[in-house]
Amino acid sequence: MNTENIKSIFNDYLKTENTNYALMLNGNWGSGKSFFWKNTLKEIVKQNEYKEIYISLNGISKIETLEHMLFIKLIPFIGSKESSLLKNTTTLVTNVINKASSYFLKSSISDIFKGVSVDAFNFTKYIICFDDLERSQIPVKEVLGFINNYVEHKNLKTIILTDEKEIDKSQKDKSYNNIKEKLIGRIINFKLDIKETLPKLLIKYKTSNPDFYDFLVKHEKYTTDILVEYEQQNLRTVSFYLEILAKIHPIILNQNEKFIKEIILFSIIVTIEFKSGKITSKEFENFEEFAGYNKWSILSRTLLKKNGPDGEQTKSKKEIFNETYLDKRQEEYAFYPSIYSFILSGYLNEEGLKTQLTNKNNAEFGKPESIAFNTLLNYKFRMLSDNDFEKLCVEVKSYAEKGDYSLYDYSQIANFYYYFEENKLITLSKKEIKEFIIKGLTECSKRKEISQSVLTIYSISKQTMIKLLKSGN
């Protein structure tokens, strides 16, 4: 349900007098239910002149503890009209003093709260939010029974936040369903609206980190579009990404806009993969496979075909990654090893990131061989005129043969030239492509550029090059 409808339902609930039912806001873990309560619904509570109380049920193991917690939450609201509850407060203070002097507060909570009750409190114009129902250690039906006592007999306004599917199936018996049906007047299914929520997440940086806030606002639409496209519904994941970007921001602030967008996209993708458990912190140094996901790797499907038992092509992990994240964003993706390791390990190699950005700037806007490489070997080659395409193919081949490119560029060169050959865009044969690639690699190796770290970072393993060159047989 969209958030505007939820706000309308909640507002109507507060305006309805003498209700004897509660609302349940049901949504996935991390979807932002608590955030929605604190940043949206509480404002509606204030507008209707209600007083709000928030209680997390996470880890509570006894009903008595829950009742005592409720009493403590009510203490700030006790006034002269609450004479019965004021008497309870006096009893509580006396108990604490007595137990402190006798046992140095080693007494049980039950001893301290002996004689204290919230039954006398007037709950008119109060609403209580009970969060984390599924995380309570008390049987859920007992928690609902406790809440129902106040909802039914005191007309207490109540909203319960939960991920109902996470409630243990063993607890969902007939008695659970009965008390739930009696207590819950309406179940509202909550789904994160990232377009509405993201600005509220950003606002916390406005005072604490104004430069970063301005940076976020400038790129808010780009970020939102990515999160919507990836159907990202976990607020904790988005918050984690923002903290990552806050650390990276000073290094990239004055970089070319193209590289900034690459880093935003890359950081979001790795964060989603990490927070969803697809990659773990143990893999922060092992990113050979991840580094191979790039804007040209999808071409490998035509080069290194993999058939299933029935002759049908099966999708590789790389292809699934491309379809999930790069289908519409091949030109925006680039691998940043220092950021990858930072997201997984918590340590940012700032010098490594600065060096990579310097190298990218030199490659993008520097030497003629780099300009030829970047103009030809991307998906925009289709926009080139026939003459420009033919000219660039000759130039890049010539530079490659002389070893003018870095080792890790030759995988991309091979991919594209094999693709061009298969689609009859060039007259070179696969054998000729293989020959100039090997010749270039031989020249390149004389610069002693090859190291395992470079191979790993750019996913140019020995096996990768063997496969590429075999495809030219």
C-alpha positions, 0 to 999 in steps of 0.5 A: 500500500502506498504511504499516502493511503497509510497516512490517511488510514492512520489519521482516520484511526486517530480521529475515531473516538472510543476505538477498541481495536489496534492497527498492524503495520506489516512489512519486511525486515529492514523495509523502514517501518520504524523509520516511517513511524518516527518520521511520518506517523508521529507527525500525524500523532502530533497534529491530532494532539495525541501523546505517543509512546514507543516500545520495542518488544525485541528481547522482552521475555516476560509480560511483567517486564513489558508492563513495567516498561510501559509504566516507566514510559508513562512516568513523564506524562504523570500529572496531578490528575493521575493521583492513583498513578502518582501513588504508584510512582511513589511506591516505585521510588520507595522500592528502588531506595529500599532495594538499593540500600539492601541489595545494591540493586541486585533485586529482581525487577519484580521486587522493585515494581511490587505494588505498581500498576498502570491500570489506573492510568487514563489513556485518552489521547495517547497512542502506543507503538509496539515495535518488533512483535516478531522479535519478542521472546514472549509467546506472541499470543500472550503479547497480543492478549496483554495489548488487547486488555488496554485496547478493549477496556481502556480504548487505547490507540495502538499500532503494532509494527511487525514482519508477520511472516517472521513469526514462528509458525509454531505460534500461529495456532488457533488461539493466536488467530483468535486473539489477532482477529479480536485485537487487530482491526486492520492490517496495513501492508507496508512497502518502502517508497524510496522516492519519499524516504530518501530525502528524509534520510539525506536531511540528517547530513544537512547540519553534520556534513553540509558539503556531503548533503549538497553532494547528495542532493545534487545526485539525488535523482540519479541515486533514486532512479538506480534504487527504484530500478533495482527495486531496493526495499531495504532501508538499512541497505540504503543507510549503509550505502550513504555511510559508505559514500560519506567516507568516499565523498571527499576524494571524489568531490571534484572528480569528473561527473562520469566517474562520480556516477560510476562510483555511485552506481558501483557502491550501490551494487556492491552494497546490495550484494553485500547486505543481501549476503551474496558476498561476505566480508571474507571476500574483500581481497578476492574480487577477481570474478566481481571485477570481471562484471563490466560493460563489455563482458556480456559480449562473452556470451557469443564468444564462450558459449556454455550449453546445458544438457539439452543444448540450451545455453545456461546463464553464467553468474556473470550474465545473471549479474549483467541482467540484474544490474547492467542491462540498462547501465553498461556504460555507467559501470566500472570496477573500483577495487578500493571501494569494493574492499572498503564496503566488505572490510570497513577499510578504505585505501584512499591512496589506491582510490586516488591513483585509480581515478588519476589513471582513469583521467589520464586514459579518458582525456590523455593519449591518442591511443587511449582516446581511440580505445575509449571511442571504439571499444564501448557500446556506442561504436554503433553510433560511429560512421563507417569511415570512423569505425574502420579508421579506429579499428585500424588504429586500435589494432596498431596500438595494441600490436605495439603493446601500447595498452596495459595488460588488462586492456587486452581482454576487452580488445579481444572481446570486441574484435571477436564480436566485430568479426562474428558480426562481419563488421571487420575483415580480420579473421579470428586467427589474425585477431589472436595473432595481434593480441598475442603480439601485443601481450608479448610487447606489453609484458616487456614493461614488467607490468604483470603482477598477480594483484593487477591480474586480480583487480582487472580479472585478467587471469591466465584462464581468461586469456586462454579462453579468449585466445582459444575462441580465435582458433 
